[in-house]
Amino acid sequence: MDQSKKARRSFIKKLGTASAFFSIGTSSFAANTQNIQQIKPASLKEGDTIGIVAPGFALPKPEVVKEFGKMLEEEGYKVKFGKYVFGKYGYFSGTDEERSADLNDMFADKEVNAIVAARGGWGGARILSMLDYETIKQNPKIFIGYSDITSLLLGIYQKTGLVTFHGPVGTSEWNKFTYKHFKKVIIKEKAYKLRGNKKDEEDLDTGRYVITEGKASGIMVGGNLTVFCGMVGSEYLPDFEGKILFLEDVGEAVYRVDRYLTQLKLAGILDKVAGVVFATCASCDTEENRKDNFSLQEIIKFHLEPLGVPAFFGIMSGHLKEQYTLPVGVNVEINAKKGNIKLLEESVIS
């Protein structure tokens, strides 16, 4: 082993010890409640209506989402587009008022059974204070998306108890794998096991590796790391005591991942969780980066190993061509050694 690598490992080991020491007495700043009354949406059935909204960025290629709508119709569903899905207001699909109105209207619409975000980008957090949570609570329905949609998934769950879904958006590749697992969770009402990726520590994007062995169970919450950190300190995050935290990201330099995980540590969030799944971090690390800097794996292990809870990296969720649909707000069990997430209950009801 060369001297620079020895020095890096020694440095990380010292930091890990210091981190464990300074974690004593920390607490989360988020205004939240520990006991959320869970609400499950009804499962999706043939003939149901699926609403499509764009809560964030404008669509660069509207035809892609229109084709998605056609695919849903071919599968036997009706489709209803939000008023501002194809709009343009700066880099958003509409003003904050327009985008929030689209989402509120979809939840209030008795004909709509499920809502799919057209894409992510940025903008979800801007409309959290403008959502009609009482209407959402009284009209529970499937709501799915990922990336920037993380803010809405967590905010709606925290404010209403409604189980939401971290999964594909309208611009995703709805290939066989993605659609199969979407149906398992949302249509077939199935509690099943989501298997981890192939064990390969050299695969920088998705290769699975163990951080801390063991099993842990609890309510699963999480989503995109960058978006998640932007919500810390707000009233839209749940209490993380005993939760299973899952994270994903894309295109972030390793030092930024370090910064975000440090933020979660300083906010007391990491010290509360019962287990962690870092699903993927697509294009966050490169061979070039590894020559002179910390690797993504080194930084993730530095932050998560001292927690002493089961944790692993590598499962198909996030910015990938093929992805699982992960429910936010249901009981799961993780097996860090095998890299599995076992759903302990159905996410929808008949």
Secondary structure, DSSP 8 states (H G I E B T S, - for coil): --HHHHHHHHHHHHHHHHHHHHTTT--------S----B--B---TT-EEEEE--SB--S-HHHHHHHHHHHHHTT-EEEE-TTTT--BTTBSS-HHHHHHHHHHHHH-TTEEEEEES--SS-TGGGGGGS-HHHHHHS--EEEE-GGGHHHHHHHHHHH-B-EEE---TTS---HHHHHHHHHHHTS----EE----B-TT-TTT-BEEEE--EEEEEEEEEEHHHHHTTTTSTTS---TT-EEEEEEES--HHHHHHHHHHHHHTTSTTT-SEEEEEEEETS--HHHHTTS--HHHHHHHHHGGG-S-EEE--S-SSSSS---EEESSEEEEETTTTEEEE-S-SSB-
